[in-house]
């Protein structure tokens, strides 16, 4: 895998493409599933990798017919208001606090 170096604050185009492809997959396939999990959605929205209004529109459409779990930090008020349950999780122990670097496959 070739890694491209990006400047701090610069969003890699491939990350935007991955987020958009994932959202398109969700829009096409949610109907065939009872449980929808969108991991790290709020981070993608926070960094403007997805259009917040498009995501809200889809969630409003499927909210009453599917169980939906959304994860990530920085959930905006619109998503909190839409949700049935909102949970904040805080780490009790993490290898970061011991100065160890992120582990591929676990942290990213």
N, C-alpha and C positions, 0 to 999 in steps of 0.2 A: 504494500500500500504506500503510495506517495503522499506525504503530508505537505500541504501548502502552508507556508507561514503567512499569517494575517496580522495586520496592525491591531493593537488594542482598540476595541470599540468598533472594529470593522467586521460586519457579519459575512461569513463565507457564503458565496452564492449557492454552493452545494447544500448547505444547511437549510437555506430558504427553500430550495427545491425538494429536499427530503420532507420538510414540514408540509409543504403544499401537496406533495404526493400522498402523504399520510392522511391529510384531511380529505382529499378526493376519494381515497379508499374508504374512509369512514362514511362519506356521503352516499357512496354506492352500495356499501355492504351492511350498514347498520340494520337494515330491515330483516336480515336473516339471522340475527343474533338476539338473545334475550338480555345479555349483559354486555355493556360497552365500557371498556377501560381506555381512557385517553391519558397516558402517562406524560407528565411534565407539560401539560397544556398551558398552564398559567405562565410558565417561564417563556414558552414560545410566544404567547400573547404579549407579555411584558416587553420582550425585545422586538415586537412588531414583525414576527416571522409569519404570523397568520392575521387575517382580518378579524378583529373582535366581533364586529357586527354579524359577519357571516357565521361565525361559530355560535354566537348567541341565537341567531335565527334557527340554526339546525337543532340546537339543544331545546329550544322552546317547542319545536315541532315534534321531537321524539320523547320529551320528558315524561309524558304520561303513559307511554306505551312500552318503554324500555327502562331497565335499571342502568344508570350511567354513573361511573366513577371517574372523577377528574382529579389529577394530582398536579402538584407543583406549588411553588411559593408565589406570593403576591397576587392572590385571587382578587379581582376587582369587585366592587360592591354589586355590580349587575349580576355576576355569577353567584355571589353569596346569597343575594335575594332570590335567585332562581332555584337554588339548591334546597333539598330537604334536610340534608345533614352537612355540616361543615366541621372539620376536625383540623386542629393544628398539632403537628407532631414535632417534638423537640428531642434532639439526640441526648441520651444519657451518657453514652460512651461511644467514641468513634476514633478510628486510627489517625484521623487528621489531628486530633488533640495531642497525639503522641509524636507529631512531626513527621509521620509517614506519608508518602505521596499517594495520590489517588491510584486505585487499582483498575486496570482495564478489565471489563466484564462485570465489575461490581459497581464502581463509581461513575463509569462512563462507558 
